[in-house]
């Protein structure tokens, strides 16, 4: 195997639970960074959806009632 040919790249899909034993430190580090970025993106989407839900609840809340 050549050192300039990565086993994975950012464009390949990450598969949860896949065997990591054939990956080198560089590939594992890259994989971890991609996963961290995806976690941040997912957390931002959750925050945005919660804000939309809160706005909808406030809009449809009946005055004087719970």
Secondary structure, 3 states (H helix, E strand, C coil): CCCCCCCCCCCCCCCCCCCCCCCCHHHHHHHHHHHHHHHHHHHHHHHHHHHHHHHHHHHHCCCCCC
